Structure formats: structure tokens, C-alpha cells
Amino acid sequence: MPSLSLRSITRRYSQGGGVHAITGDLESEDRLVLLGPSGSGKTTLMRLLSGSQVPDRGVVRFASGAQVSLLPQDVPGDLAGPIAGIVAAGLASDWQAQRSVDDILGRMQLDGERLFETL
């Protein structure tokens, strides 16, 4: 049984755009990449998969224990200060925290001293 099953899901907007009759299955080991121009329905599809929107038609079915997470595209407006401090605040404060911050910043090629609000 697939972890996620989509059957003819459709979501339309009055100003146009949305998704139309998407059908498919994803297994737990599958990875999904969405590519397309602005307005082609990528975010709408992810909102349908995460449950933050419901389709106009069709069915989104999850296997027991399956979950989808959606990382918002907008930069939070209420965060300020050095990027390293913002990253550290999201981690457990233990003896490995600074190493984790350095690792994350290195992998993302971010300058930890740069101010978050300038991103």
C-alpha cells in the first residue's frame, strides 16, 4: 500500500491557476521534486498534500503513520539578529549546539554573523 495516494485531485482558483486532476502514488522511500514556473500550482499541490487546503475534487489518502510537512516560502518578519543566533535558538542547548550551528551554516553556505533580517 502506498504511503500517499492521490486520485484525480483538483483545486482551482477564481483568478486561474491551481492543480488539475493529479493522480499518483508515493512510497515511503520516494522523493518528490516539484519544478515549474510561478503560478503553475507547486505550492497549491504541497498545501493539498500537507492538509492545509482541501481539494475541490478528488481524494488525498495517507497510509497509517504517514505525514507530509510543508516549509513556508516566506521569511518570518519577527526574527532579527545574527543568523547563527537564530539557528542556535532552534536547537537543543547542549555541548554539541555550537558544532551543530557551525555544521548547518557551513552546509547552507551562510555567514553566521550576517543579520537574519537582511535575507
C-alpha positions as MATLAB code, in Angstrom:
seq = 'MPSLSLRSITRRYSQGGGVHAITGDLESEDRLVLLGPSGSGKTTLMRLLSGSQVPDRGVVRFASGAQVSLLPQDVPGDLAGPIAGIVAAGLASDWQAQRSVDDILGRMQLDGERLFETL';
ca = [
       0.000    0.000    0.000;
       1.412    3.430   -0.929;
       2.243    5.911    1.838;
       0.395    8.594   -0.125;
      -2.227    8.131   -2.796;
      -3.686   10.904   -4.958;
      -6.787   10.269   -7.046;
      -7.849   12.974   -9.500;
      -7.216   15.838   -7.085;
      -8.218   19.224   -8.421;
      -8.041   22.651   -6.823;
      -8.866   25.755   -8.824;
      -8.858   29.447   -8.041;
     -11.231   32.079   -9.415;
      -8.283   34.075  -10.805;
      -6.920   30.956  -12.533;
      -4.170   28.593  -11.554;
      -4.274   25.645   -9.219;
      -3.897   21.935   -9.935;
      -5.942   19.732  -12.219;
      -6.709   16.001  -11.960;
      -3.429   14.817  -10.408;
      -3.261   11.060   -9.810;
      -0.348    9.073   -8.418;
       1.174    7.138   -5.538;
       4.240    7.750   -3.387;
       6.014    5.102   -1.332;
       7.879    5.912    1.889;
      11.270    5.768    0.149;
      10.163    8.026   -2.739;
      11.205   11.653   -3.024;
       9.181   14.240   -4.893;
      10.639   17.257   -6.676;
       8.300   19.942   -7.981;
       9.619   22.150  -10.755;
       7.694   24.729  -12.689;
       7.206   28.412  -13.331;
       5.485   30.720  -10.864;
       1.750   30.139  -10.786;
       1.921   26.572  -12.079;
       0.477   25.033   -8.873;
       3.539   23.787   -6.956;
       2.603   25.467   -3.670;
      -1.057   24.557   -4.104;
      -0.112   20.903   -4.528;
       2.042   20.986   -1.394;
      -0.784   22.632    0.569;
      -3.113   19.858   -0.576;
      -0.594   17.200    0.468;
       0.020   18.810    3.863;
      -3.706   19.137    4.567;
      -3.690   22.921    4.881;
      -6.058   23.021    1.870;
      -8.626   20.510    0.664;
      -9.156   19.604   -2.984;
     -12.266   20.776   -4.847;
     -12.449   17.224   -6.213;
     -10.568   14.002   -5.730;
      -9.025   12.175   -2.786;
      -5.736   12.505   -0.896;
      -5.178    9.328    1.147;
      -2.346    8.687    3.628;
      -1.219    5.325    4.978;
      -1.296    4.979    8.759;
       1.606    6.947   10.257;
       2.449    8.817    7.034;
       2.884   12.568    7.223;
       3.794   15.489    4.992;
       5.492   18.672    6.160;
       5.459   21.997    4.390;
       8.242   24.541    4.827;
       6.806   28.007    4.203;
       8.468   30.075    1.494;
       8.177   33.369    3.355;
      10.936   34.656    5.621;
       9.476   35.285    9.115;
       9.251   39.023    9.787;
       9.540   38.743   13.564;
      13.093   37.337   13.681;
      16.117   39.602   13.937;
      19.788   39.305   14.781;
      22.760   37.261   13.583;
      21.852   34.154   11.578;
      23.949   31.976   13.913;
      21.820   33.083   16.872;
      18.568   32.325   15.037;
      19.821   28.836   14.115;
      21.057   28.196   17.680;
      17.664   29.195   19.113;
      16.065   26.385   17.125;
      18.401   23.726   18.502;
      18.710   21.985   21.846;
      21.146   23.842   24.086;
      23.771   21.241   24.878;
      27.504   20.824   24.448;
      27.077   19.992   20.752;
      24.946   23.035   19.902;
      27.751   25.242   18.559;
      29.080   22.386   16.447;
      25.572   21.842   15.049;
      25.188   25.554   14.285;
      28.552   25.620   12.505;
      27.637   22.483   10.538;
      24.258   23.869    9.441;
      25.704   27.245    8.447;
      28.517   25.547    6.535;
      26.195   23.229    4.612;
      23.915   26.125    3.718;
      26.864   28.407    2.918;
      25.609   31.126    5.264;
      27.656   33.703    7.141;
      26.563   33.320   10.772;
      27.356   36.979   11.521;
      25.058   38.291    8.796;
      21.781   39.715   10.087;
      18.769   37.492    9.519;
      16.560   40.433    8.572;
      18.792   41.129    5.541;
      17.980   37.782    3.919;
];
